[in-house]
Amino acid sequence: EERNVDEEILSVEESYDGKLFPFQEQLINIVTKKGYNKNPILCAPTGAGKTRIGVEIINKLKGKYIFLFIAPSIVLIDQTIEEINKNGNDLSYGKIQAENTFYDVNKNDVIVVSKMSRDDKMEELKECIEKSGKKIFLIFDECHLSIFKTIDLIRFFHPDKYIGLTATPERYDGEALCKVTTLSIYDVYDQLYHLGAFDECIDLVSIPDLVKIGRLSKLRLFVKPIEEFVNYSKITKSGEITDEKFLNSVFESKNIYGDVIEMYKKYGHKEDGTPKITIGFAPSIKVAKIVTEALNSKIGTNFKVITYYNFLNERNEMIKTLD
């Protein structure tokens, strides 16, 4: 079944007032509709507010389930809780996060955990839920990551319902996210890893749609074809070039550093000469560090690298310096 966003769904003012966008409401209504028994992936680009969608689903079904909001890593647990505090309608939450673990399945509406949480902690949580007799609803944030672990957790908790949130409905390694068989998720243990975990992928909004309603900025793309990269044969399954010496040699020979520096000199300042807030994206952490060092050393900028491994408070402090 195809579900497409029409003009009415996109007729939203660009000034964001905190209210749900129509496409968000539509996704929430699909999942919470009485009689909808599938376990879907809700697919939407970065900037669509997928975590907000997950929190609003909890708001709407509060009291019917104990929700486990499963982040892909421990460092993202606090980011999820920040969203719950912002948009949860007085939701009571707990979390499993090393020494900061606290929860009460009899009082909490949602417990935030990580796919990387220790097995003994998950065992304790499962035992508490079983004693409470509550139904379980799993929400997998960034569900395309660690799909094998996702399947393990589904098998472990035997949830009454579960959904996935992602901007990436396909994996480079070809492992399926959605089931490619009519078999139950609990059948055929040995084959399960190759059959996916979810029943369907619901995709209602695109990047151009989000640009149109002001959730994403318009992009100006500057591309310089690099023959060495096009013909390179050792690109990983995730699309990366990990050979640092090769990258450095190409960057130097093709004057890539110079291009970035000249581009910043040309576009990185306002008419009065003051620097613009500038955010750069690199294909890997290594490349980000290399380019940042080149910018800082050659033209005296103060660029910093923010990565997946920075805790939320560290990222927030660095982002504040942009002001």
Secondary structure, DSSP 4 states (H G I P E B T S, - for coil): ------HHHH---SS--SPPPHHHHHHHHHHHSTT----EEEE--TTS-HHHHHHHHHHHHBTTBEEEEEESSGGGHHHHHHHHHHHSSS--EEE--GGG-B--TTT-SEEEEETTS-HHHHHHHHHHHHHHT--EEEEEETTTTTHHHHHHHHHHH--SEEEEEES--S-TT---SB-SSSS-TTS-GGGGGGT-SBSEEEE---HHHHHHTTSSPPP-------HHHHT-S---TTS----HHHHHHHHHHTTHHHHHHHHHHHHSB-TTSPBPP-----SSHHHHHHHHHHHHHHH--------TTS-HHHHHHHHHTT-
